[in-house]
Each structure stands twice: as C-alpha cells, then as structure tokens.
Amino acid sequence: MRILALTNLYPNPVQPHRASFNRHQFRLLSERHALQVIAPTLWVDEWQQGKRSGVRIPAPRRVVNEGIVVDHPRYWYTPKLLRGLYGRFFMASVRKTFDRAVEEFGPDLVFSPWAYPDGWAAVRLAHRHGLPAVIQVHGSDVRQLDQFGAREGGTREAIVQADGVVAVSSELAQRVVALGAAQDKVRVIIDGVDKQVFRPGPKEDARRRLGLDPRRRHLLFIGNLLDVKGVDILLHACRVLKGQRGDWQLHLVGDGKRRGALARLAESLDIHEQVVFHGSLPHHTLPTWLQAADLFVLPSRSEGIPNVLLEASACGTPYVASAVGGIPEIAALGASRLVPPEQPAMLAEAIAAMLSAPPATPATGPRDREQAVEALSSFLDETLQRHRAAGSVSHHRAA
C-alpha cells in the first residue's frame, strides 16, 4: 500500500520537536508501506520561530526525515479570524503540493491525523483524485467544538465524508458517531509506547544526569503550554501545596503561547522559585525526565488518549491527571490517580497523597507501539479494500 499522509502535526526544520507522536507513528508505518508526507507549516509559527532562531525552511521545501520524503508547503491563514474558512485556506495552501504528490508518488490512500482543517482538506483532495481518505481524531479536534463553533461544520463534514475514522479512545469514537460518522467506518485504536525507549530506570542515575537536587521531590509536566493543558490549574494547586510542604520542585517541559503568562502567574503566586520552565526538549530525553520524577501531573481540560501518560506508565512513574476524555480508559495501565478538571484544591490534595504514598505499578502496562501501528495498518488496508470493492460494484452497475 502507498500512503500519502497530510497533517500539520509533524516535525519541520523550524520546529524539530513538533508532534513527535506522529513522527514515530509515520516511521513505523513506513516500515510496512511506502509512505510520503505533506506537513504544511503555519506561516505565523514559521515567521516567529525564524525570527527567534534564524532557521528557515530552504527551497524547494522538501526534506527527508528518517527515510521519509516530507514536503513543507506554507499554510496561509488568518490567525483567530474566519475560522470557518480554515479548511479552504489549508486546502488552497497544499493543493499544488498534493496534486504533484499524487502524480509522482501514486498513493493508494490518504491519511490525515487531525479532523479540521487537515482532515477536511485531505478528504476533499483525496476524493478529487478518486482516492479513499482516513482521518485520525486525537481529542481536542472533536472535543472542543463548543469553544470554536466556526469549525464545527467543517469537522462534521470531514468525519461524515471520510472513508474511515480512527479514534484514539472509545469516548472519542462515540463523539465521532454522534457527529454523523457511520459506526462501521470508525475504529478505536489506542496508541502504544516504544518500550525499548520508555522503560523503568534508576531514579538516582536519572536525576544525576539531569542535575536535579536529590533532596527535593520532583513534579513533572510535559506538553504544550496551551490553555487546554491546564497548567494554570497546576500552578494554583502548587500554591496550595506550598502551604503544606516546601520540599518539591515543578518542572515544565514544553513550550507554547501561554509560557509568558504562566511564568507571570507563577511569580504572582509566589512559587516561581520552585517552578522551572525548561522549554521544548528532544523526545529522546523524555524517558530520563520520567525516570527522575517522583510524580507526573497532567491537569488537562480536554484530552483524547495522552501519549505522555502511556509513556509515564511504561516508565513506572506515578501520575495524577484530570478525568477527562479517554484518560479513564488507560488509568489502570499505570500507578494513577484521577481528579476532576478545573479543581486546584483537589489536584493539590491528590499530588500530596501521591507523593506520600504512591500506588503500586500495575503488572500490565501499555502495549508496544508496534502493535498499535499494526492495528492502524490493518484498518487502512481494510478501508482501501472496501473502497476498491465499492468502486468495482459501481462499475458493474454502470455497465
């Protein structure tokens, strides 16, 4: 099978750590099938990152990443305005690159891991060329439509018209069906973990490599610094925690548009000396951070199945997380405690309890990512065969 992937969630020269979960998924898919990627870069991100680092995407905006040919057309859109037109902006930005890839690469199927605008454009462009399209939904792309009403129509249209939909949790699958997707075209595939990379390790060694104070209890957050991740709730919880004990330090690994506001919030809460912003770090360093941490915390307002919780579970790191989205579906795979979102006091209480007496690590953890990608590969192949069979039936009827 020849797969053309279309998504803005993929590393690029100015954002080398972007969406590492897709990078790993695509790499494993490419070991089974011929794969080419179109990963448009948001013009705002490219401009801002270029201004900071001086890095540019050189012409002809094509790179090879882990043996995969990747095109990076620039995605032109109006930030925070005309959200209902983002699908059309996205499609116009990638159409020329997409048409060239179809002509030169000759894909059998188009795969797009994000519902809108990526998936909407992927479905339309694929169907123009008579190709089936499969969308993978991750969480916020279908769980936050009430906050971004302008994109609801496009999201619904993409899901309904796609030839297949992969949901990373059962909760997301139910939402997709409620939006109008045919149930027999939806498949739940919970992701796995590279267990050769994410595995338990000596805490003392990990802390020594990272230069962490061995006398402190270390709390860890890894993710984008965006509103949906609830880091502000975590900071308020840490203010409560500080009133109970002062032997902790919070490490925030990741970057995003809320970083400045969060740093100011930490200062206003008088916890800034115990909160460290590390910025984005290479994915290969994350196992060491998880091994070094006493507790991982994910206070999200919305999630699908967070890969970072699967990775924490694989490393044997206890975690506290919000009971949102698909998180309850994977809680039994790790030493976990779930709390309601938007509740700093309850989050602080859970953190204190887990630091004092973390539960035992379950005997069975998350599955290996190879198994998850094998399930995805099978579903893509099923969708392709169903598309071909339907085309054959249509041809015979027309005859």
GUDREN-490378 format. One record per residue (C-alpha): residue number from 0; residue in one letter; x negated, y, z negated. Coordinates in nm, 4 decimals, padded with zeros to 6 digits. Layout:
GUDREN-490378
+-----+------+----------+----------+----------+
:  nr : rest :        x :        y :        z :
+-----+------+----------+----------+----------+
: NUM :    A :        X :        Y :        Z :
...
+-----+------+----------+----------+----------+
//
This chain:
GUDREN-490378
+-----+------+----------+----------+----------+
:  nr : rest :        x :        y :        z :
+-----+------+----------+----------+----------+
:   0 :    M :  00.0000 :  00.0000 :  00.0000 :
:   1 :    R : -00.1167 :  00.3507 :  00.0830 :
:   2 :    I : -00.0093 :  00.6062 : -00.1774 :
:   3 :    L : -00.0128 :  00.9848 : -00.1436 :
:   4 :    A :  00.0100 :  01.1489 : -00.4877 :
:   5 :    L :  00.1349 :  01.5068 : -00.5197 :
:   6 :    T :  00.1071 :  01.6888 : -00.8534 :
:   7 :    N : -00.0458 :  02.0000 : -01.0048 :
:   8 :    L : -00.1317 :  01.7919 : -01.3143 :
:   9 :    Y : -00.4775 :  01.6743 : -01.2189 :
:  10 :    P : -00.8339 :  01.7993 : -01.2815 :
:  11 :    N : -00.9784 :  02.0570 : -01.0444 :
:  12 :    P : -01.3136 :  02.2397 : -01.0268 :
:  13 :    V : -01.1932 :  02.5325 : -01.2406 :
:  14 :    Q : -01.0004 :  02.3097 : -01.4874 :
:  15 :    P : -01.2081 :  01.9906 : -01.5104 :
:  16 :    H : -01.0253 :  01.8611 : -01.8218 :
:  17 :    R : -00.6715 :  01.9170 : -01.6923 :
:  18 :    A : -00.4205 :  01.6308 : -01.7305 :
:  19 :    S : -00.6718 :  01.3546 : -01.7973 :
:  20 :    F : -00.3845 :  01.1056 : -01.8326 :
:  21 :    N : -00.3109 :  01.1409 : -01.4604 :
:  22 :    R : -00.6795 :  01.1188 : -01.3720 :
:  23 :    H : -00.7054 :  00.7806 : -01.5440 :
:  24 :    Q : -00.3750 :  00.6580 : -01.4028 :
:  25 :    F : -00.4771 :  00.7521 : -01.0489 :
:  26 :    R : -00.8202 :  00.5940 : -01.0889 :
:  27 :    L : -00.6650 :  00.2617 : -01.1889 :
:  28 :    L : -00.4068 :  00.2857 : -00.9105 :
:  29 :    S : -00.6881 :  00.3491 : -00.6608 :
:  30 :    E : -00.8467 :  00.0175 : -00.7631 :
:  31 :    R : -00.5322 : -00.1578 : -00.6403 :
:  32 :    H : -00.4233 :  00.0572 : -00.3468 :
:  33 :    A : -00.5526 :  00.3182 : -00.1058 :
:  34 :    L : -00.4807 :  00.6499 : -00.2788 :
:  35 :    Q : -00.5168 :  01.0147 : -00.1823 :
:  36 :    V : -00.4185 :  01.3126 : -00.3982 :
:  37 :    I : -00.2849 :  01.6611 : -00.3315 :
:  38 :    A : -00.3303 :  01.8618 : -00.6518 :
:  39 :    P : -00.2380 :  02.2264 : -00.5987 :
:  40 :    T : -00.3918 :  02.4810 : -00.8332 :
:  41 :    L : -00.1774 :  02.7601 : -00.9756 :
:  42 :    W : -00.3126 :  03.0856 : -00.8367 :
:  43 :    V : -00.2845 :  03.2534 : -01.1799 :
:  44 :    D : -00.4862 :  02.9781 : -01.3500 :
:  45 :    E : -00.7452 :  02.9834 : -01.0755 :
:  46 :    W : -00.7803 :  03.3610 : -01.0968 :
:  47 :    Q : -00.8027 :  03.3690 : -01.4775 :
:  48 :    Q : -01.0409 :  03.0740 : -01.5072 :
:  49 :    G : -01.2550 :  03.2063 : -01.2238 :
:  50 :    K : -01.2780 :  03.5445 : -01.3920 :
:  51 :    R : -01.3921 :  03.3805 : -01.7174 :
:  52 :    S : -01.6331 :  03.1213 : -01.5805 :
:  53 :    G : -01.7148 :  03.2392 : -01.2291 :
:  54 :    V : -01.6255 :  02.8939 : -01.0932 :
:  55 :    R : -01.4403 :  02.8877 : -00.7611 :
:  56 :    I : -01.2923 :  02.6101 : -00.5504 :
:  57 :    P : -01.5054 :  02.6105 : -00.2363 :
:  58 :    A : -01.3617 :  02.5775 :  00.1136 :
:  59 :    P : -01.2188 :  02.3549 :  00.2512 :
:  60 :    R : -01.0713 :  02.2998 : -00.0995 :
:  61 :    R : -01.1275 :  01.9266 : -00.0820 :
:  62 :    V : -01.3299 :  01.7232 : -00.3340 :
:  63 :    V : -01.3919 :  01.3582 : -00.4137 :
:  64 :    N : -01.3069 :  01.2685 : -00.7732 :
:  65 :    E : -01.4015 :  00.9171 : -00.8898 :
:  66 :    G : -01.3950 :  00.7998 : -00.5298 :
:  67 :    I : -01.0530 :  00.9585 : -00.4590 :
:  68 :    V : -01.0112 :  01.2273 : -00.1929 :
:  69 :    V : -00.8353 :  01.5260 : -00.3544 :
:  70 :    D : -00.7037 :  01.8368 : -00.1788 :
:  71 :    H : -00.6504 :  02.1544 : -00.3837 :
:  72 :    P : -00.4236 :  02.3950 : -00.1932 :
:  73 :    R : -00.3426 :  02.7110 : -00.3842 :
:  74 :    Y :  00.0083 :  02.7213 : -00.5348 :
:  75 :    W :  00.1575 :  03.0679 : -00.4910 :
:  76 :    Y :  00.4495 :  03.1578 : -00.7167 :
:  77 :    T :  00.5953 :  03.4472 : -00.9187 :
:  78 :    P :  00.4987 :  03.3984 : -01.2864 :
:  79 :    K :  00.8090 :  03.3902 : -01.5126 :
:  80 :    L :  01.0291 :  03.5197 : -01.2310 :
:  81 :    L :  01.2542 :  03.3403 : -00.9795 :
:  82 :    R :  01.2027 :  03.0020 : -01.1482 :
:  83 :    G :  01.4851 :  02.8583 : -00.9392 :
:  84 :    L :  01.2693 :  02.9122 : -00.6309 :
:  85 :    Y :  00.9548 :  02.7462 : -00.7671 :
:  86 :    G :  01.0308 :  02.4288 : -00.5734 :
:  87 :    R :  01.0376 :  02.6224 : -00.2470 :
:  88 :    F :  00.7219 :  02.8146 : -00.3409 :
:  89 :    F :  00.5487 :  02.4859 : -00.4249 :
:  90 :    M :  00.6623 :  02.3192 : -00.1019 :
:  91 :    A :  00.5539 :  02.6145 :  00.1120 :
:  92 :    S :  00.2139 :  02.6161 : -00.0614 :
:  93 :    V :  00.1402 :  02.2472 :  00.0033 :
:  94 :    R :  00.3292 :  02.1727 :  00.3272 :
:  95 :    K :  00.0363 :  02.2188 :  00.5643 :
:  96 :    T : -00.1913 :  02.0031 :  00.3478 :
:  97 :    F :  00.0826 :  01.7404 :  00.3077 :
:  98 :    D :  00.1516 :  01.7185 :  00.6824 :
:  99 :    R : -00.2199 :  01.6794 :  00.7517 :
: 100 :    A : -00.2494 :  01.4043 :  00.4904 :
: 101 :    V :  00.0416 :  01.2139 :  00.6451 :
: 102 :    E : -00.1203 :  01.2369 :  00.9882 :
: 103 :    E : -00.4727 :  01.1460 :  00.8755 :
: 104 :    F : -00.4131 :  00.9161 :  00.5782 :
: 105 :    G : -00.0881 :  00.7493 :  00.6890 :
: 106 :    P :  00.0732 :  00.6881 :  00.3475 :
: 107 :    D :  00.3467 :  00.4318 :  00.2858 :
: 108 :    L :  00.4857 :  00.6114 : -00.0203 :
: 109 :    V :  00.4652 :  00.9447 : -00.2042 :
: 110 :    F :  00.4231 :  00.9505 : -00.5832 :
: 111 :    S :  00.4715 :  01.2647 : -00.7943 :
: 112 :    P :  00.4213 :  01.2684 : -01.1739 :
: 113 :    W :  00.6400 :  01.5684 : -01.2739 :
: 114 :    A :  01.0010 :  01.6401 : -01.1841 :
: 115 :    Y :  01.0032 :  02.0080 : -01.0836 :
: 116 :    P :  00.8707 :  02.1751 : -00.8814 :
: 117 :    D :  00.6245 :  01.8969 : -00.7913 :
: 118 :    G :  00.8743 :  01.6114 : -00.7603 :
: 119 :    W :  01.1355 :  01.8232 : -00.5845 :
: 120 :    A :  00.8850 :  01.9222 : -00.3163 :
: 121 :    A :  00.7470 :  01.5675 : -00.2937 :
: 122 :    V :  01.0907 :  01.4188 : -00.2272 :
: 123 :    R :  01.1731 :  01.6739 :  00.0408 :
: 124 :    L :  00.8387 :  01.6479 :  00.2169 :
: 125 :    A :  00.8342 :  01.2679 :  00.1979 :
: 126 :    H :  01.1847 :  01.2343 :  00.3405 :
: 127 :    R :  01.0963 :  01.4721 :  00.6256 :
: 128 :    H :  00.8392 :  01.2114 :  00.7285 :
: 129 :    G :  01.0656 :  00.9119 :  00.6627 :
: 130 :    L :  00.8679 :  00.8085 :  00.3526 :
: 131 :    P :  01.0035 :  00.6986 :  00.0130 :
: 132 :    A :  00.9228 :  00.9128 : -00.2899 :
: 133 :    V :  00.8865 :  00.8117 : -00.6537 :
: 134 :    I :  00.8880 :  01.0660 : -00.9391 :
: 135 :    Q :  00.7433 :  01.0052 : -01.2843 :
: 136 :    V :  00.9019 :  01.2101 : -01.5660 :
: 137 :    H :  00.6940 :  01.2814 : -01.8751 :
: 138 :    G :  00.9141 :  01.4677 : -02.1217 :
: 139 :    S :  00.9343 :  01.8457 : -02.1080 :
: 140 :    D :  01.0157 :  01.8351 : -01.7373 :
: 141 :    V :  01.3616 :  01.6932 : -01.8213 :
: 142 :    R :  01.3934 :  01.7550 : -02.1973 :
: 143 :    Q :  01.3726 :  02.1367 : -02.1868 :
: 144 :    L :  01.6167 :  02.2219 : -01.9108 :
: 145 :    D :  01.8313 :  02.4210 : -02.1538 :
: 146 :    Q :  01.5376 :  02.6583 : -02.2050 :
: 147 :    F :  01.4712 :  02.7000 : -01.8329 :
: 148 :    G :  01.8166 :  02.6869 : -01.6763 :
: 149 :    A :  01.6895 :  02.8144 : -01.3421 :
: 150 :    R :  01.5034 :  02.4893 : -01.2808 :
: 151 :    E :  01.7876 :  02.2558 : -01.3808 :
: 152 :    G :  01.9384 :  02.2363 : -01.0321 :
: 153 :    G :  01.6057 :  02.1523 : -00.8713 :
: 154 :    T :  01.5218 :  01.8948 : -01.1376 :
: 155 :    R :  01.8598 :  01.7244 : -01.0988 :
: 156 :    E :  01.8300 :  01.7277 : -00.7195 :
: 157 :    A :  01.4802 :  01.5768 : -00.7295 :
: 158 :    I :  01.5848 :  01.2976 : -00.9652 :
: 159 :    V :  01.9005 :  01.2117 : -00.7736 :
: 160 :    Q :  01.7338 :  01.2114 : -00.4318 :
: 161 :    A :  01.4139 :  01.0296 : -00.5314 :
: 162 :    D :  01.3878 :  00.6679 : -00.4183 :
: 163 :    G :  01.2608 :  00.5704 : -00.7638 :
: 164 :    V :  01.2082 :  00.7333 : -01.1036 :
: 165 :    V :  00.9543 :  00.6226 : -01.3641 :
: 166 :    A :  01.0402 :  00.7284 : -01.7206 :
: 167 :    V :  00.7715 :  00.7036 : -01.9877 :
: 168 :    S :  01.0302 :  00.6267 : -02.2587 :
: 169 :    S :  01.3796 :  00.4790 : -02.2915 :
: 170 :    E :  01.5051 :  00.8131 : -02.4236 :
: 171 :    L :  01.3854 :  00.9844 : -02.1057 :
: 172 :    A :  01.5395 :  00.7130 : -01.8884 :
: 173 :    Q :  01.8784 :  00.7807 : -02.0500 :
: 174 :    R :  01.8402 :  01.1516 : -01.9775 :
: 175 :    V :  01.7477 :  01.0825 : -01.6165 :
: 176 :    V :  02.0548 :  00.8630 : -01.5660 :
: 177 :    A :  02.2714 :  01.1293 : -01.7326 :
: 178 :    L :  02.1349 :  01.3782 : -01.4771 :
: 179 :    G :  02.2633 :  01.1559 : -01.1965 :
: 180 :    A :  01.9901 :  00.9060 : -01.1100 :
: 181 :    A :  02.1087 :  00.5589 : -01.0116 :
: 182 :    Q :  02.0279 :  00.3267 : -01.3022 :
: 183 :    D :  01.8819 :  00.0565 : -01.0767 :
: 184 :    K :  01.6268 :  00.3071 : -00.9437 :
: 185 :    V :  01.4949 :  00.4013 : -01.2898 :
: 186 :    R :  01.2185 :  00.2048 : -01.4614 :
: 187 :    V :  01.0840 :  00.2574 : -01.8136 :
: 188 :    I :  00.7040 :  00.2210 : -01.8215 :
: 189 :    I :  00.5394 :  00.3198 : -02.1491 :
: 190 :    D :  00.1755 :  00.4068 : -02.0935 :
: 191 :    G : -00.1197 :  00.2190 : -02.2358 :
: 192 :    V : -00.4670 :  00.3047 : -02.3608 :
: 193 :    D : -00.8163 :  00.2309 : -02.2353 :
: 194 :    K : -00.9112 :  00.0107 : -02.5280 :
: 195 :    Q : -01.2737 : -00.0023 : -02.4203 :
: 196 :    V : -01.2869 :  00.3700 : -02.4946 :
: 197 :    F : -01.0268 :  00.4255 : -02.7678 :
: 198 :    R : -01.1045 :  00.1841 : -03.0491 :
: 199 :    P : -01.1835 :  00.1969 : -03.4212 :
: 200 :    G : -01.5298 :  00.3133 : -03.5246 :
: 201 :    P : -01.7200 :  00.4091 : -03.8411 :
: 202 :    K : -01.5820 :  00.7392 : -03.9737 :
: 203 :    E : -01.9147 :  00.8464 : -04.1240 :
: 204 :    D : -02.1014 :  00.8000 : -03.7945 :
: 205 :    A : -01.8372 :  00.9931 : -03.6021 :
: 206 :    R : -01.8470 :  01.2810 : -03.8496 :
: 207 :    R : -02.2243 :  01.2914 : -03.8349 :
: 208 :    R : -02.2168 :  01.3130 : -03.4532 :
: 209 :    L : -01.9659 :  01.5986 : -03.4684 :
: 210 :    G : -02.1357 :  01.7794 : -03.7566 :
: 211 :    L : -01.8291 :  01.7663 : -03.9816 :
: 212 :    D : -01.8501 :  01.8259 : -04.3556 :
: 213 :    P : -01.8366 :  01.4799 : -04.5210 :
: 214 :    R : -01.6850 :  01.6301 : -04.8377 :
: 215 :    R : -01.3706 :  01.7529 : -04.6601 :
: 216 :    R : -01.0538 :  01.5786 : -04.5412 :
: 217 :    H : -01.0247 :  01.6439 : -04.1691 :
: 218 :    L : -00.6931 :  01.7053 : -03.9934 :
: 219 :    L : -00.6887 :  01.6906 : -03.6143 :
: 220 :    F : -00.4630 :  01.8192 : -03.3367 :
: 221 :    I : -00.5377 :  01.7514 : -02.9694 :
: 222 :    G : -00.3247 :  01.9087 : -02.6981 :
: 223 :    N : -00.2353 :  02.2209 : -02.5059 :
: 224 :    L : -00.1852 :  02.5299 : -02.7182 :
: 225 :    L :  00.1666 :  02.5966 : -02.5970 :
: 226 :    D :  00.4941 :  02.6698 : -02.7790 :
: 227 :    V :  00.6272 :  02.3198 : -02.7123 :
: 228 :    K :  00.3430 :  02.1626 : -02.9125 :
: 229 :    G :  00.4499 :  02.3372 : -03.2340 :
: 230 :    V :  00.1032 :  02.4353 : -03.3527 :
: 231 :    D :  00.2569 :  02.7385 : -03.5222 :
: 232 :    I :  00.4625 :  02.4975 : -03.7348 :
: 233 :    L :  00.1423 :  02.3117 : -03.8212 :
: 234 :    L : -00.0274 :  02.6340 : -03.9331 :
: 235 :    H :  00.2657 :  02.7234 : -04.1573 :
: 236 :    A :  00.2527 :  02.3695 : -04.3004 :
: 237 :    C : -00.1181 :  02.4149 : -04.3694 :
: 238 :    R : -00.0398 :  02.7327 : -04.5625 :
: 239 :    V :  00.1882 :  02.5227 : -04.7848 :
: 240 :    L : -00.0793 :  02.2527 : -04.8075 :
: 241 :    K : -00.3386 :  02.5077 : -04.9172 :
: 242 :    G : -00.1266 :  02.5821 : -05.2228 :
: 243 :    Q : -00.1562 :  02.2146 : -05.3210 :
: 244 :    R : -00.5122 :  02.1273 : -05.2260 :
: 245 :    G : -00.8039 :  02.3038 : -05.0608 :
: 246 :    D : -01.0275 :  02.0139 : -04.9585 :
: 247 :    W : -00.9140 :  01.9999 : -04.5952 :
: 248 :    Q : -01.0092 :  02.1444 : -04.2586 :
: 249 :    L : -00.7890 :  02.1570 : -03.9476 :
: 250 :    H : -00.9471 :  02.1053 : -03.6041 :
: 251 :    L : -00.7537 :  02.2214 : -03.2977 :
: 252 :    V : -00.8875 :  02.0625 : -02.9787 :
: 253 :    G : -00.7350 :  02.2117 : -02.6648 :
: 254 :    D : -00.6613 :  02.5450 : -02.5055 :
: 255 :    G : -00.3679 :  02.7390 : -02.3723 :
: 256 :    K : -00.1933 :  03.0727 : -02.3543 :
: 257 :    R : -00.0972 :  03.0664 : -02.7251 :
: 258 :    R : -00.4546 :  03.0400 : -02.8530 :
: 259 :    G : -00.4956 :  03.4094 : -02.9346 :
: 260 :    A : -00.1569 :  03.4315 : -03.1068 :
: 261 :    L : -00.2277 :  03.1160 : -03.3073 :
: 262 :    A : -00.5661 :  03.2486 : -03.4206 :
: 263 :    R : -00.3961 :  03.5671 : -03.5408 :
: 264 :    L : -00.1292 :  03.3610 : -03.7175 :
: 265 :    A : -00.3949 :  03.1557 : -03.8983 :
: 266 :    E : -00.5558 :  03.4786 : -04.0169 :
: 267 :    S : -00.2254 :  03.6271 : -04.1339 :
: 268 :    L : -00.1541 :  03.3064 : -04.3296 :
: 269 :    D : -00.4994 :  03.3285 : -04.4913 :
: 270 :    I : -00.6025 :  02.9827 : -04.3681 :
: 271 :    H : -00.8362 :  03.0969 : -04.0896 :
: 272 :    E : -01.1475 :  02.9804 : -04.2757 :
: 273 :    Q : -01.0087 :  02.6250 : -04.2746 :
: 274 :    V : -00.8867 :  02.6235 : -03.9126 :
: 275 :    V : -01.1329 :  02.5659 : -03.6286 :
: 276 :    F : -01.0423 :  02.6252 : -03.2620 :
: 277 :    H : -01.2657 :  02.4014 : -03.0510 :
: 278 :    G : -01.1124 :  02.4738 : -02.7089 :
: 279 :    S : -01.0833 :  02.2119 : -02.4350 :
: 280 :    L : -01.3282 :  01.9246 : -02.4676 :
: 281 :    P : -01.4159 :  01.6415 : -02.2265 :
: 282 :    H : -01.1834 :  01.3454 : -02.2586 :
: 283 :    H : -01.4706 :  01.1080 : -02.3328 :
: 284 :    T : -01.5398 :  01.2950 : -02.6585 :
: 285 :    L : -01.1884 :  01.2431 : -02.7962 :
: 286 :    P : -01.2418 :  00.8901 : -02.9386 :
: 287 :    T : -01.5166 :  01.0297 : -03.1626 :
: 288 :    W : -01.2828 :  01.3023 : -03.2880 :
: 289 :    L : -01.0084 :  01.0495 : -03.3587 :
: 290 :    Q : -01.2505 :  00.8191 : -03.5396 :
: 291 :    A : -01.3763 :  01.1100 : -03.7505 :
: 292 :    A : -01.0328 :  01.2381 : -03.8527 :
: 293 :    D : -00.8532 :  01.1430 : -04.1725 :
: 294 :    L : -00.5203 :  01.2287 : -04.0120 :
: 295 :    F : -00.3909 :  01.3268 : -03.6696 :
: 296 :    V : -00.0947 :  01.5673 : -03.6574 :
: 297 :    L :  00.1417 :  01.6307 : -03.3657 :
: 298 :    P :  00.4217 :  01.8742 : -03.4638 :
: 299 :    S :  00.5783 :  01.8989 : -03.1157 :
: 300 :    R :  00.9184 :  02.0449 : -03.0420 :
: 301 :    S :  00.9609 :  01.8157 : -02.7399 :
: 302 :    E :  00.7739 :  01.5110 : -02.6079 :
: 303 :    G :  00.8046 :  01.2083 : -02.3844 :
: 304 :    I :  00.5510 :  00.9490 : -02.4955 :
: 305 :    P :  00.2382 :  01.1411 : -02.6015 :
: 306 :    N : -00.0716 :  00.9561 : -02.4833 :
: 307 :    V : -00.2669 :  01.1086 : -02.7693 :
: 308 :    L : -00.0548 :  00.9169 : -03.0240 :
: 309 :    L : -00.1241 :  00.5916 : -02.8393 :
: 310 :    E : -00.4943 :  00.6823 : -02.8437 :
: 311 :    A : -00.4830 :  00.7622 : -03.2162 :
: 312 :    S : -00.3116 :  00.4280 : -03.2798 :
: 313 :    A : -00.5766 :  00.2435 : -03.0780 :
: 314 :    C : -00.8488 :  00.4117 : -03.2879 :
: 315 :    G : -00.6735 :  00.3167 : -03.6114 :
: 316 :    T : -00.6208 :  00.6840 : -03.7027 :
: 317 :    P : -00.3079 :  00.7524 : -03.9128 :
: 318 :    Y : -00.0789 :  01.0237 : -03.7817 :
: 319 :    V :  00.2153 :  01.2467 : -03.8683 :
: 320 :    A :  00.4352 :  01.3508 : -03.5781 :
: 321 :    S :  00.7720 :  01.5051 : -03.5023 :
: 322 :    A :  01.0537 :  01.2558 : -03.4490 :
: 323 :    V :  01.1355 :  01.3871 : -03.1004 :
: 324 :    G :  01.1705 :  01.2318 : -02.7564 :
: 325 :    G :  01.0113 :  00.8897 : -02.7222 :
: 326 :    I :  00.7863 :  00.9174 : -03.0292 :
: 327 :    P :  01.0109 :  00.6924 : -03.2451 :
: 328 :    E :  00.9738 :  00.4221 : -02.9764 :
: 329 :    I :  00.5974 :  00.3947 : -03.0372 :
: 330 :    A :  00.5733 :  00.4793 : -03.4083 :
: 331 :    A :  00.5445 :  00.1115 : -03.5067 :
: 332 :    L :  00.2265 :  00.0793 : -03.2966 :
: 333 :    G :  00.0274 :  00.2975 : -03.5361 :
: 334 :    A : -00.0036 :  00.3968 : -03.9013 :
: 335 :    S :  00.2542 :  00.6707 : -03.8674 :
: 336 :    R :  00.5000 :  00.8927 : -04.0488 :
: 337 :    L :  00.7633 :  01.0926 : -03.8592 :
: 338 :    V :  00.9267 :  01.4178 : -03.9678 :
: 339 :    P :  01.1966 :  01.6422 : -03.8171 :
: 340 :    P :  01.0626 :  01.9180 : -03.5892 :
: 341 :    E :  01.0523 :  02.2822 : -03.6985 :
: 342 :    Q :  01.0159 :  02.1940 : -04.0694 :
: 343 :    P :  00.6800 :  02.3228 : -04.2068 :
: 344 :    A :  00.7530 :  02.2230 : -04.5678 :
: 345 :    M :  00.8438 :  01.8655 : -04.4718 :
: 346 :    L :  00.5402 :  01.8478 : -04.2451 :
: 347 :    A :  00.3143 :  01.9660 : -04.5295 :
: 348 :    E :  00.4663 :  01.7066 : -04.7626 :
: 349 :    A :  00.4062 :  01.4298 : -04.5061 :
: 350 :    I :  00.0452 :  01.5414 : -04.4487 :
: 351 :    A : -00.0256 :  01.5418 : -04.8224 :
: 352 :    A :  00.1312 :  01.1981 : -04.8656 :
: 353 :    M : -00.0640 :  01.0501 : -04.5741 :
: 354 :    L : -00.3915 :  01.1943 : -04.6999 :
: 355 :    S : -00.3273 :  01.0422 : -05.0428 :
: 356 :    A : -00.2034 :  00.7014 : -04.9294 :
: 357 :    P : -00.2101 :  00.6269 : -04.5527 :
: 358 :    P : -00.0178 :  00.3139 : -04.4492 :
: 359 :    A : -00.1972 :  00.0087 : -04.3181 :
: 360 :    T : -00.2755 : -00.0042 : -03.9464 :
: 361 :    P : -00.0340 : -00.2417 : -03.7690 :
: 362 :    A : -00.1784 : -00.5662 : -03.6333 :
: 363 :    T : -00.0379 : -00.4938 : -03.2862 :
: 364 :    G : -00.1236 : -00.1598 : -03.1335 :
: 365 :    P : -00.0551 : -00.0054 : -02.7917 :
: 366 :    R : -00.1101 : -00.2118 : -02.4797 :
: 367 :    D : -00.4041 : -00.1645 : -02.2476 :
: 368 :    R : -00.3594 :  00.0971 : -01.9749 :
: 369 :    E : -00.4384 : -00.1641 : -01.7110 :
: 370 :    Q : -00.1087 : -00.3347 : -01.7989 :
: 371 :    A :  00.0868 : -00.0102 : -01.7707 :
: 372 :    V : -00.0648 :  00.0711 : -01.4319 :
: 373 :    E :  00.0080 : -00.2821 : -01.3131 :
: 374 :    A :  00.3748 : -00.2266 : -01.4055 :
: 375 :    L :  00.3712 :  00.1070 : -01.2203 :
: 376 :    S :  00.2099 : -00.0551 : -00.9170 :
: 377 :    S :  00.4803 : -00.3229 : -00.9102 :
: 378 :    F :  00.7580 : -00.0642 : -00.9284 :
: 379 :    L :  00.6058 :  00.1420 : -00.6480 :
: 380 :    D :  00.5852 : -00.1720 : -00.4341 :
: 381 :    E :  00.9465 : -00.2654 : -00.5171 :
: 382 :    T :  01.0599 :  00.0833 : -00.4182 :
: 383 :    L :  00.8695 :  00.0631 : -00.0901 :
: 384 :    Q :  01.0182 : -00.2789 : -00.0076 :
: 385 :    R :  01.3689 : -00.1558 : -00.0925 :
: 386 :    H :  01.3162 :  00.1456 :  00.1331 :
: 387 :    R :  01.1965 : -00.0726 :  00.4184 :
: 388 :    A :  01.4854 : -00.3151 :  00.3756 :
: 389 :    A :  01.7350 : -00.0282 :  00.3796 :
: 390 :    G :  01.5733 :  00.1071 :  00.6949 :
: 391 :    S :  01.5972 : -00.2346 :  00.8578 :
: 392 :    V :  01.9660 : -00.2634 :  00.7666 :
: 393 :    S :  02.0341 :  00.0864 :  00.9031 :
: 394 :    H :  01.8528 : -00.0035 :  01.2245 :
: 395 :    H :  02.0565 : -00.3231 :  01.2736 :
: 396 :    R :  02.3827 : -00.1394 :  01.2051 :
: 397 :    A :  02.2914 :  00.1313 :  01.4546 :
: 398 :    A :  02.2118 : -00.1354 :  01.7145 :
+-----+------+----------+----------+----------+
//
